[in-house]
Amino acid sequence: MASLGVEFGASRLLAPYFGTSLYVWGVLIGLILVYLSAGYVIGGRLADRHPREEVLYQITAWAGLWIGIIPLVSYPILLISQQGFKELSVGLVAGTLLAVVVLFAAPVILLGCVSPFAIRLLLRDVETGGNTAGRVYALSTAGSILGTFLPVFWFIPTYGTRPTLEGFGLVLVAVSVAGLWRWPRRRIYASFAVAVILAWIFLPSGIKPPQVGQLMYEKESAYGYIQVVRDGTKTELILNEGEAVHSIYDTQSLLTGGPWDYMLVADSFRPAEQSEITPKSVAILGLAGGTAARQYTAAFGNGVQITGVEIDPDILAVAHRYFHLDEPNVHPVVADARYWLDTQAAKYDVIVMDAYRQPYIPFHLTTREFFSEVRDHLTPGGVAVVNAGRTASDYRLVDALASTMAAVYPNVFLVDVPAFSNTLVYGTMEPTTIEDVQHNLGLISEPLAQDVARSVINDGRLRVSPYHGQVFTDDLAPVERLIDEIIFGYVTGR
């Protein structure tokens, strides 16, 4: 139970600093298995040399104490990793990641010693050895089930990662102290447990300080780590390791200079019209703090009906509390974007895909099959818009998404966001030329959208997508590997 609890706790401890990508999970699970394997070998040999109950209880006591210390020791180490991201030091980031992962080696190896040690102590006759081993591993598996469900569905969502790790560690210590009660060393372990509890109470309780600005709110949700930061007149939504801003609310300006502004002109990406186009229905997949929804409402009024899909209910609560998501024409929905799209029949003038929480992107929202489903939910002449992250010179993610969209839509256009490292990718339902788009942008008279239209033409490098490379599919969409390569190239300057 404790080993699975530690595994889930470790993933949540690392998420605000290193993310939750497939590779982070792979490294974590792989190393946990290595540590358990080492524990099985060491435990078996130790049990043959010292087949005494007090030795087993000492092993579990030390494992519990170490688990309780992990959140206390890892907190300053992880803060150093944040400095590594800020300084673009790959060595510092890799070093702190290694240090934290190594922290989990000792307790998991100790926990791996328990099963072979227990079998050795219970074994009275070789003829019943199979039955003894079977009972131990059945009990061990039952504990693993508890260690999976308790952290995921109760402890972490209710109390947080640090209390969860402390709790599992203290349970181990309590059981060990009870088992050692006949031996004089019990007081030592009990004293250690009390010390860990006191340290946890008095050490800083925050998960991670903001890189800039003033921290207004932080929470570990079921889907990730959430921060709300005040920076001057702006309130910003930061998720996970904090390398991207996911929503902005500015008390001094309706326009943010971010990618959300450029979603306002999506309806211009169609054949040339005689008059200004005004959207009537918009779906935003990845509502977050509601910046795009607020922009649409400010530009086109309550007449435009907006459905905002957000997978994390805690983010929606933050949107209402800190980002003033209270427009009557905005209808929030808690759901996975693709599942929601598959299970409803409505069609929209514009479908915005802003669910890519850089630097980690759900692969099932990047594939040809997904973009085909988006196309099927667009009205005639409708437009699909994707907010894609990039660096100043590395457009590989834009390339991949635009290439995949080109397999579904007649034309794909790109607009760079001057003040952000983002590119908007527009897919059209009808054959459209660059002259058509420029003509429609010139028809815009609404002041807010008109400012964006001018920026698209003058600063956004409006262009037809030149990308026709690999098409991502549900079967093969190596987006996480692509993102990690981009991050590595950015940090190392390659």
C-alpha positions, 0 to 999 in steps of 0.5 A: 500500500505504501509503495503505491502511495509513494509512487502517486505522491512522487508524481504529484510532487514532481508535477508542478516543476517537471510536468506530467508527460509520458516520459516523466511517468515512464522514468518514475515507474521504471525507477520504482520497479528497479528499486522494488527489484533491488529490495526483493533481492536484498530482503531475501538475503537479509531474511536468511541471515537475520530471520527475526521479526524485529529486523522486519519492523525496523525495515518498515520503520525506517521506510516510513520515516524516510517517506515522511521526510521526503516532502520536507527535503524535496521542497528546497531541492525543487525550488532550485529546479525552478531557478534552473528553468529560469536560467535555462540551465539543463544541468541544474534542472536535470540535477534536481530531478535526479536528486528528487528521484533518488530520494525515493530510492531508499524507502522503496528499496526498503519496502521491497524487502518486506515481502520476501522477509515476510515469506521467510518468517512465515515459512514453516515447511517447504511443502507449504511454501507455495501457499505461504508465498501465495497468501503474502502476495495476495495480501500485498496485492490487496495493499497495492489496490488500497495504495492506488485508490486511497491517494487518487480518490481521497487523500490527494484531492482532499488533503494534498500531496505532502499530507498524503506522503506524511500519512502513509509514512506515519502509518508505516511507523505506527505499525512498526512501533507496535511490532517493536513494542517488546524491544527497547528501540521502539522509543527511537522510532516514536520520537522520529515520528513525532519530529517529522510531524512537528517539522511538517506543521512548522515548515512552509506549507506552499507548494511553489512560489510564483516565478513573477508577481504575487501568489493569490491562490494555489491548489492541487486539483485532480488534473494538475497544479493550479496557480493564480498570480497577480502581476500589476493590473493582470491576473494570470492563470498558471498551470503545472510547472508554470512555463505558460500563461493560460488565461489573463484578466487585465483590469486596464485593457480588454485586449491582452496581446495574447493568443486569445485576441487573435481568436476574435477574427477567426470568421474572416478565414473564409471566401470573400464576403460582402459585409462584416461577418459576426459569429453566432455560436462559438465552442471553446475547447479548453475554457481555462479562465475564460479569456477568449470567451470574455473577448468574444463577448466584449467584441460581439455582445451577448448575442454570440452564444459560447460553450466553454469546455473545461476538463478541470472543475477546479479551474472553472471555480478559479475562473469564476472567482478570479477571472470574472467568468460571469457573462450570461452568454457563456455556458461552461461544461466540465468534460474532456474536449473530445468526449464532449465533442463526440457526444453532442450534435450541435454545430458552431461557427467557430471551434477554438482548440485551446486545450493544449496546456504547454508544454504537455499536450493531450495527444488525442486532441492533435490527431486527424481523427479529432480534427475530422470530428471538429470539422463535422461540428462546424457550420458551413463556412465555419472555422477551426482555430488552434492555439499552438505554442512554439519558441522564437525559432522552433516551429515544429509543433506548429508544423505538426498540427498544421500538417495534420489539419491540412489533411482535413481542411481545404486550406490552413493559415498561420498567424504569429502572436507578436507578444507571445510564443504562440501561433494561431492555426486556422482551418477553413471549411471552404477553399479560401485564398489569402486575398479572401482573408485580407478582404474579410479582415478589412470589413471588420468595423467592431473596434476591438476586433478591428484592432486585432485585424490590423495586428494580424495584417501588420504584425502577425505574418499572416500566411498560408501554411507551408507545412505538409509533413507527418500527419498525426493519427490516433494510432501514432501521435508522438507529440510528447516526444516532439515537445520534449525535443523542443524544450531540450533544444530551447534549454541547450540552445541547439 
